[in-house]
């Protein structure tokens, strides 16, 4: 295949893949913007990318819905070009030690319920809810949750009759069993309630770090059957044991819905919002994976300021020994902070910048160790004091 797609996008490195194809990072040749390029072999028995692109057209303009840049056929592949997004919730769970804090899960839940509400308002079912299909944005959208992976999506309102699709049984499950609803395991036609139940399993996975019935793939058919039986027989209370009662309330509500019922999404958000407020959390968009960066940035801004002050106060009139000592100290610290870039916000307060972006380049493995507090104190001590 050529290194370009549609004469508009250039291929980069491979960044993912799954049953529906391979995903590459790419670049818009005209704007130089980064994009995601999804490829699917045209000879596949059950092509999904074209179907997925049509569902994205229905969802276009929604918050947390990636923008489709291009769809077409290139060489032997069906190609879908979309906005490049950040890491998935699966990636972030692994990055954060295998589970997330209650605060992070509740902030995510609020957005994830909203994403499903929007999808359902467009008369679509997702039917493959899992952590890998929820991604965070990039740049100024880094705190926004995006929903992707509509290759199993389906309209639940009949285009001709404008009525809800009929309830059926003996349906096969062709996707991730770990987060599938119990109705899906029983072969029943899925509705909006099933997307929400699957979302509940995702939230419990993020909170617990695992689900009791992992791994549903199993080594043999018998083992797989035993795992599914364990999932189907487990009560809501057993799954949510040791966690706030609001999670059990969420599942009980989902299970109370009939096949064609419209869920009360505001009620579900209210359940978790009440818990959020009771715990005294602040909706500050500081997630588990952003906290270390936040702390590092605060420390680094202070360090950058100290280095700057020290640099401007190395005067020719200083003794050669003093200049040499201070220069060595500064070089040592610059080994930790090799590039300091201060970006002003839209407004300045008392002449100081309120936002700071600091990039780090480690000169050696040793530089990855925490900074010695005495380095800062030495620099402060050597900086001239203000005259009174």
GIVEN-V661582 format. One record per residue. N is the residue number from 1. RES is the residue in one letter. PSI is psi in radians with two decimals (NA if undefined). Layout:
N & RES & PSI
N & RES & PSI
This chain:
1 & X & 2.55
2 & X & 2.81
3 & X & -0.06
4 & X & 2.75
5 & X & 2.18
6 & X & 0.38
7 & X & 0.37
8 & X & -0.43
9 & X & 2.46
10 & X & 2.39
11 & X & 2.58
12 & X & -2.53
13 & X & 2.72
14 & X & 2.32
15 & X & -0.05
16 & X & -3.04
17 & X & 2.93
18 & X & -2.73
19 & X & -0.41
20 & X & 0.08
21 & X & -3.10
22 & X & 2.61
23 & X & 2.28
24 & X & 2.64
25 & X & 2.45
26 & X & -3.12
27 & X & 2.35
28 & X & 2.07
29 & X & -0.61
30 & X & -0.79
31 & X & -0.23
32 & X & 0.26
33 & X & 2.55
34 & X & 2.48
35 & X & 2.97
36 & X & 2.30
37 & X & 2.06
38 & X & 2.23
39 & X & 2.49
40 & X & 2.28
41 & X & 2.27
42 & X & -0.36
43 & X & 0.01
44 & X & 2.56
45 & X & -0.61
46 & X & 1.40
47 & X & 2.45
48 & X & -0.43
49 & X & -0.71
50 & X & -0.75
51 & X & -0.76
52 & X & -0.72
53 & X & -0.63
54 & X & -0.63
55 & X & -0.64
56 & X & -0.58
57 & X & -0.65
58 & X & -0.61
59 & X & -0.04
60 & X & 2.41
61 & X & -0.17
62 & X & 2.60
63 & X & 2.31
64 & X & 0.30
65 & X & 2.08
66 & X & 2.60
67 & X & 2.27
68 & X & 2.11
69 & X & -0.60
70 & X & 2.50
71 & X & 2.42
72 & X & -2.96
73 & X & 2.29
74 & X & 2.01
75 & X & -2.12
76 & X & 0.35
77 & X & 2.54
78 & X & 2.36
79 & X & 2.34
80 & X & 2.11
81 & X & 2.20
82 & X & 3.03
83 & X & 2.47
84 & X & 2.22
85 & X & 3.08
86 & X & -2.75
87 & X & 2.70
88 & X & 2.90
89 & X & -0.51
90 & X & -0.78
91 & X & -0.75
92 & X & -0.60
93 & X & -0.80
94 & X & -0.67
95 & X & -0.52
96 & X & 0.38
97 & X & 0.25
98 & X & -0.20
99 & X & 2.89
100 & X & 2.78
101 & X & 2.81
102 & X & -0.72
103 & X & -0.84
104 & X & -0.75
105 & X & -0.73
106 & X & -0.67
107 & X & -0.66
108 & X & -0.74
109 & X & -0.73
110 & X & -0.81
111 & X & -0.68
112 & X & -0.68
113 & X & -0.70
114 & X & -0.68
115 & X & -0.77
116 & X & -0.66
117 & X & -0.77
118 & X & -0.78
119 & X & -0.79
120 & X & -0.60
121 & X & -0.44
122 & X & 0.25
123 & X & 0.53
124 & X & 2.55
125 & X & 2.52
126 & X & -0.94
127 & X & 0.25
128 & X & 0.89
129 & X & 2.16
130 & X & 2.84
131 & X & -0.57
132 & X & -0.31
133 & X & 0.20
134 & X & 2.08
135 & X & 2.61
136 & X & 2.71
137 & X & -2.98
138 & X & 2.76
139 & X & -2.24
140 & X & -0.13
141 & X & 0.33
142 & X & -0.38
143 & X & 0.09
144 & X & 2.36
145 & X & 2.29
146 & X & 2.58
147 & X & 2.32
148 & X & -2.98
149 & X & 0.94
150 & X & 0.39
151 & X & -0.35
152 & X & 0.15
153 & X & 2.77
154 & X & 2.51
155 & X & 2.35
156 & X & 0.00
157 & X & 2.13
158 & X & 2.25
159 & X & -0.60
160 & X & -0.82
161 & X & -0.30
162 & X & 0.45
163 & X & 2.78
164 & X & 2.47
165 & X & 2.71
166 & X & 2.65
167 & X & 2.32
168 & X & 2.87
169 & X & -3.11
170 & X & 0.63
171 & X & 2.51
172 & X & 2.59
173 & X & 2.03
174 & X & 0.41
175 & X & -2.89
176 & X & 1.99
177 & X & -0.39
178 & X & -0.68
179 & X & 0.07
180 & X & 2.62
181 & X & 2.84
182 & X & -0.60
183 & X & -0.69
184 & X & -0.69
185 & X & -0.53
186 & X & 0.00
187 & X & 0.38
188 & X & 2.58
189 & X & 2.37
190 & X & 2.63
191 & X & -2.89
192 & X & -0.60
193 & X & -0.57
194 & X & -0.65
195 & X & -0.74
196 & X & -0.65
197 & X & -0.75
198 & X & -0.68
199 & X & -0.65
200 & X & -0.72
201 & X & -0.64
202 & X & -0.76
203 & X & -0.72
204 & X & -0.62
205 & X & -0.77
206 & X & -0.65
207 & X & -0.76
208 & X & -0.56
209 & X & -0.18
210 & X & 2.93
211 & X & 2.55
212 & X & -0.47
213 & X & 0.18
214 & X & 2.51
215 & X & 2.29
216 & X & -0.25
217 & X & -0.77
218 & X & 2.83
219 & X & -0.58
220 & X & 2.97
221 & X & -0.64
222 & X & -0.77
223 & X & -0.69
224 & X & -0.74
225 & X & -0.70
226 & X & -0.69
227 & X & -0.77
228 & X & -0.72
229 & X & -0.66
230 & X & -0.72
231 & X & -0.81
232 & X & -0.49
233 & X & -0.21
234 & X & 2.29
235 & X & 2.80
236 & X & -0.72
237 & X & -0.66
238 & X & -0.72
239 & X & -0.68
240 & X & 0.16
241 & X & 2.30
242 & X & -0.01
243 & X & 2.81
244 & X & 2.48
245 & X & -0.36
246 & X & -0.52
247 & X & -0.69
248 & X & -0.68
249 & X & -0.68
250 & X & -0.87
251 & X & -0.72
252 & X & -0.68
253 & X & -0.80
254 & X & -0.72
255 & X & -0.33
256 & X & -0.24
257 & X & 2.46
258 & X & 2.96
259 & X & -0.79
260 & X & 0.22
261 & X & 2.52
262 & X & 2.10
263 & X & 2.69
264 & X & 1.56
265 & X & -0.63
266 & X & -0.64
267 & X & -0.73
268 & X & -0.70
269 & X & -0.63
270 & X & -0.65
271 & X & -0.87
272 & X & -0.53
273 & X & -0.67
274 & X & -0.73
275 & X & -0.74
276 & X & -0.81
277 & X & -0.68
278 & X & -0.58
279 & X & -0.15
280 & X & 0.38
281 & X & 2.72
282 & X & 2.31
283 & X & 1.28
284 & X & 0.07
285 & X & 0.37
286 & X & 1.77
287 & X & 3.01
288 & X & -0.65
289 & X & -0.21
290 & X & -0.32
291 & X & -0.85
292 & X & -0.71
293 & X & -0.70
294 & X & -0.81
295 & X & -0.70
296 & X & -0.69
297 & X & -0.71
298 & X & -0.77
299 & X & -0.70
300 & X & -0.58
301 & X & -0.70
302 & X & -0.75
303 & X & -0.76
304 & X & -0.71
305 & X & -0.73
306 & X & -0.76
307 & X & -0.75
308 & X & -0.81
309 & X & -0.68
310 & X & -0.67
311 & X & -0.76
312 & X & -0.24
313 & X & 0.14
314 & X & 1.70
315 & X & 2.62
316 & X & -0.48
317 & X & -0.25
318 & X & 2.71
319 & X & 2.68
320 & X & -0.67
321 & X & -0.72
322 & X & -0.76
323 & X & -0.76
324 & X & -0.75
325 & X & -0.79
326 & X & -0.67
327 & X & -0.72
328 & X & -0.73
329 & X & -0.77
330 & X & -0.77
331 & X & -0.68
332 & X & -0.76
333 & X & -0.62
334 & X & -0.36
335 & X & -0.46
336 & X & -0.70
337 & X & 1.68
338 & X & -0.33
339 & X & 2.13
340 & X & 2.09
341 & X & 2.05
342 & X & 2.13
343 & X & 2.09
344 & X & 2.59
345 & X & -3.05
346 & X & -0.41
347 & X & 2.62
348 & X & 2.41
349 & X & 2.02
350 & X & 0.65
351 & X & 0.15
352 & X & 2.65
353 & X & 2.37
354 & X & -0.18
355 & X & 2.51
356 & X & 2.30
357 & X & 2.07
358 & X & 2.18
359 & X & 2.45
360 & X & 2.38
361 & X & 1.97
362 & X & 2.26
363 & X & -0.35
364 & X & 2.94
365 & X & -0.55
366 & X & -0.52
367 & X & -0.22
368 & X & -0.21
369 & X & 2.71
370 & X & 2.64
371 & X & 2.51
372 & X & 2.12
373 & X & -0.48
374 & X & -0.44
375 & X & -0.77
376 & X & -0.75
377 & X & -0.63
378 & X & -0.75
379 & X & -0.72
380 & X & -0.73
381 & X & -0.57
382 & X & -0.23
383 & X & 2.39
384 & X & 2.48
385 & X & 2.70
386 & X & 2.50
387 & X & 2.46
388 & X & NA
